[in-house]
Amino acid sequence: MTTNGRTGAIRLPEMATTTTPRPADSPEVRRYNRIQRWLSLTDAVIGFALLVVLLVTGWTGKLRDWSYLGANQHYFLAVFLYVLMFSVIAKILNAPFDVIGFRLEHQYHLSNQKLRSWLWDECKGWLVSLVLGTIMVELIYGIIRVAPQRWWIIAWAVFIGLFLLMAQLAPVVLMPIFYKFEPLANDSLRERLTKLGERAGTRVRGVYEWKLSEKSNKANAALTGLGATRRIILSDTLLQHYSDDEIEAILAHELGHHVHKHILKSIFTQVAITFFAFWLINVVLRFVIAKDWFPVLSSRLYDFANLPLIVLVATILGFVLMPALNAISRHHERQADRYAWENTPAIEPFITSMQKLADQNLAERQPNKVIEALFHSHPSIGKRIAAAEAWASKQPQTQTA
Ligand SMILES: [Zn+2]
């Protein structure tokens, strides 16, 4: 076999049935993904720079003093005002890049959302993060005041409690703030899922149609929630354009996440990582204060001018752990894919659904290997299709149509 283009077109008959042609990524797809990466990178760099600047210039001390003034020296109100100012500054700095991101989705025909609706979503997103951030920061400093020695263990336990609560509430409280959800109306699909679940000896409480089309042309599906709120969500953009067999393959993939208990496993990972994170924050805070690196920070741990330092440690740790966390996530995705292949009658719908997803979402089929290893939570579509074909070729011939 040569790599010559012309002879490459001549295929052995058995290859033609098992191997799907693999189109290369178009320059358009590459460009879109490159810009997206630059936007996320800029977002991260701006956040990082803001934290460093606040500490080095001592401006975090100014923010603290203004907060006390505005709160009439009331501690917890002052903490809130500090978080509010911090959050406004961060939003203003990132706003130009948010606008570029919004325009990018329109340029590539991936979004049809109107400007007004987008602005409203931005406001809601900012408010939600302000509320959650305020709750967490108030709790942390409240705990530091009550138990300055063991604050980090208590704060960790409280954080885990909140995290579990949010995981449970996300599909019923958080996500409906931005999207509408309705129980899946398609009876034949619901029946297929019930059969898939029965065979696996498991049951997912619900499948919901996720009204994504008002805002995006991309397709998506996910497993969300905990306990009573556990559910599979399928975007309407997927339900409209994919055959029932293709949707069944995607449902089987999501069920695979459920059967392999991936949400529970991710929670355990979070429990371990946040324990280490809170310990590290405590150590770094005490060390930096003892060395007097930032004279603006008082020696008292409850001086909330040290908030940028806490966030900085958490941010750096998150960045360092990202490749490992993404590797775990890709492992989970491969397990869910395998589950889908083993529990659906044919492999072809899985492969065509992957092709459609790549086209519809402008996903790179063959991204740069280093970028994939560091930043991607899912294996590339090219790899997922190749793995499915390799698996199918090892199955008894009766499997393929
Ligand atoms: Zn998945």
Boltz pocket constraint, residues with backbone or C-beta under 6 A from the ligand:
constraints:
  - pocket:
      binder: B
      contacts: [[A, 253], [A, 254], [A, 257], [A, 332], [A, 333], [A, 336]]
      max_distance: 6.0
